[in-house]
């Protein structure tokens, strides 16, 4: 897996990125991996100064244990936002499909859908956008269970079939899904998890 160099001007809701950030509480900057929910949310500070916040769900900080270490729970969180899309399967680069209320940020209903997981794992974060831009930004690879990756590959091949000569003999039928929710539930079932992401 290898991260890809990216640009802040291209960052959109749903991107999974990493960047170095130093908060007021930190003595040094740390690398943060975040699922972006709003790249530039207008904000007014207590002193009346207007600025922008980048809003997202923090997955990990370099040198620390991931905030969500269980693969099934992570999938449930990302599917709850809107479904996972492959950017580069070779590099394990993914993004999340996000329904936006405006041209930038996630609609309020998305926060409601994942509120339980946000509270349980304390992943919601806001970052000062100006401070973020002092660092370079990367599209960060995401390690997912092989069962998930294989299921996506089967689904992709089914949705984009390649014409070939018919094979002789019996072949296994490819399962289809009526909705993204049904597909997500099927993946969780393959991992031996319930709809709460627990075994």
N, C-alpha and C positions, 0 to 999 in steps of 0.2 A: 504494500500500500504506500502511495506517495501523495502528499498534499500538492495542490496546484496553486501557483501564484495567481492572485485575483486582484480586482480593483474595487476600491470602496464605492466608486460611482456606479458599479454594476451590481452591488449587493441588493438583493430583494428579499421580501418575506418568503421564507421557506428554505433559503440557503443555509447550509451547515458550514460554518466558517470558524477559523481560529485566528487570534490576534493577541498581541501583548498589551496588557492593560495594567495600570497602576492606580488603584483607588486611594482615597485619602487615608485609609486605614493601613495600607500596605507600605512597607519600607522599600520594596522593589517591585518591578513589573513582573507579571506572570502571564503565561500563555493560557488563554481561555478558549474552549471549544463551545460554540453556541449555535442553537437553532434560531434563526432570526424570525421574529414575529412582526417587527416594525423597524426598518432601518433608520428612519428619521422622524421621530414623533415630536411635534412641537411641544415645548415646555416653557413654563414661566417660573423662575426661581422665586424664593421668598423675598429676595431683594428687588423683584420686579424685572430682572434681566431675562430676556428671552433667549432660549437656546434649543438644542435638539437632543433627544435621547434615542439611543438604539435599544430596542426592547427585544428580549429573547429568553430562551430557556437554556440555562447553562448545563452542559453535559459533563464537562470535566475541566480541571485546572491541572496544568503540567506538574508532575511530581506528586499528584494526589490521586486517591481512588475515585473512579467515576461516581457521580452523584447517583446514577442509576446503573448498577452493575449487572442486573439481570436482563438478559437479551429479550425475553418475552415482554417484560414490563416496558422496556425501551420501545419495542415495536408497538405496543398498545398506545403509548404516549404519542408517537409519531403518526400512527394511523388515526388517532383521535383528532389530531390537528387537521388532517385532510388527505392522508395517503402518501406513501413514499414513491418517489420516482428515481430511476437510475440516470445519472449524468454520465458516469463512466464505470461500467462494470469491471473493467480491468484494474482500475485504481481504487475501487470501492468508494467512489464519490457519488453521493446521493443528495437529493433535495426533497423537500416536503411540499406537496401541493397545498397552497393556502388560499382560501376564499377571503378576498380583501374587501373591506368596507369602502376604501378609497384606493388611490393608486399606490399606496404604500403598505398600510398595515392590515393585520388580521382582523376580521370582523369580531365583534364582542361575543357572538355565539361560540366561537372557537375556544375562548377562555372558559366559558361555561362548561363546554364538553370535557375539558381536561382539568378542571379546577381541583378535583380530588387528588390527582397525581401531582399537580403543582404544589399543593399544600403538603402532601405526604413526603415528597422528596426535596422540597424547598429549592426548586430549580428556576423560579422566575427571577429575572435580573433586568436592571436598567443601567445603561452605560452612557456616559457623556460622549456624544458623537464626535465632538471636536478632539477629545482625548483619544478616542479610538483611532482617528485618522492619523495620529502621530506614529502609529505602527503600520507595518505592512499587513495585508490580509490574505488568507489562504482559504481555498476550498478544502475542507478537512475530510479525509476518508473516515468511514464509519465501519467498524467490524461488526458484521451481523451473522447470526447463525446460518450454517450452510443450508439448512432446510428452507430457510426463508429465501435465500439467493436462488436455490434450485427451483422453488415454486414460481418465483418471478420469471425465471428464464423459460419455464414451461408456458406460463401465461403469455409472455412476449411472443414466443414462437407460434402460439395458437392465434393470437390477434394479428400477427404478421406472417402468415404461412408462406413458406418458400415452395414453389411448384417443383415437383420432382416426379420421377417415374413411380407408379404404384408398386408397393412391395407385396411379395407373395407371402401368404400366411396371415396369422392373426396378429393384430396390433391392439394395444391397450387404448381405450378411448381417453381423450383429454377432458378433464373436468372443466366446466365453465361456471361462471359466477354471475349472479343477477345484479350484484352491486358491489361497490368497494367494501362496504361493511361486511357482506357475506364472505368476501375474500379474506379480510382481516381476521374474521372469526375462525375461518378454516386454518389459517396460519397458526393462530394461537392453539388450536386444537392439536395440530401436528407437533407442537412443542410441549404438549401435555399441560397446558395452562387453561384456566377459566377466563371469563370475560373481565376479571379484575387483575389479570396478569400474575395469578398465583397458582402454584401446583396444588 
